[in-house]
Amino acid sequence: MKTTQARLNLHGEWEPCLTKSGGQDADLALVFWSDTDEQTVAASVRALRLRCPRAIILGCSTGGVISGRSFLENTVCATLVSFARTRLKAAVARLQDHADVRALSQSLAHSLLAQGLTHVFVLSDGLAINGCALASGLAEFLPPTVKITGGLAADGERFEYTSILHDTQILSAGVACLGFYGEDLEIGQGSRGGWVPFGPERLITKSHDNVLLELDGESALELYERYLGKHAKNLPASGHLFPLHLREAGSTNWVVRTILGLDREKSSLFFGGEIPRGATARLMRGNMDNLLDGAQEAARHARLAGEDSLAILVSCVGRKMLLKQFVEEEIEVVAQNLGPGTVLTGFYSYGEIACGETGESCCLHNQTMTITVLRERG
């Protein structure tokens, strides 16, 4: 397996020149961009297609790009991968062509099902697609032996518009999946947070889908504003600093949910996943040390022995907001624990898709560092 990385320069050209660095042999091109207009992204992808004629091209908008050990904004980055013995297949679907997200998930799964399928990496619109329904749908229609990881596209801290990339098309309200086939591909994965619950446990007394209205009979928005204090004026972005710890009724599994938007007229909060009525919830907060510890633990779980590995990192925009100028320390912690033979790519997201910490099936996470490591044997 060979990996090459390139970045769009100020002149709209790929550096280093991909024709000199193995682009012709690439089977896969992962493209992530941040704070870059779609016209520039589209032009860069068309140029990439000419240099990588056989590659599957997938990507998404982000809250910041990870390339090597660097965190980048206002740019487009590509990671090109050539496999020796692993087959790939991409599938893409838009919500407007299906009855709901479950039907969309079924269509994607059926497109990928074939002998030798071992892993699916998924990229989804971060605002128009219900990430919980997507994760559970893929888990339902794919065999349990097939692991699923990925993330939701982001739009920095704006929460206005996200998009995915398939081939040379930039799509909204869509999902792209990449299937990996063959016995020679090793896959490691890890997903950890580092946020700490605080305050009392509260009952979700009024909600629907991903909309939270009341906790213990009190307006959820008013409760958040009280806890956030001076940060409340910057909602919904500042809500990433105070995610919600959630446990469904009858379950022992806690998940983290983060705010994506609000409606002040209805006193409601929109989260990056379903908020079921009757669930138990606590607010959470974090500090830099806790988040770095979480990233380190995720890397330790995902690490594979040997050289020539690719790690796809999907971390949450909320983690970036808390880490601020120290965001590259999170990337560095992961790099150190994965080892010098691993190339890093990835992005900051509105949600991460992976199995649970104790082995639960694929689900949507918020506020985690989720890592997928790929390596061919031999």
Summary of the structure (lengths in Angstrom):
residues: 378
radius of gyration: 19.7
end to end distance: 9.8
largest distance: 62.9
contacts: 1426
relative contact order: 0.17
helix: 27%
strand: 40%
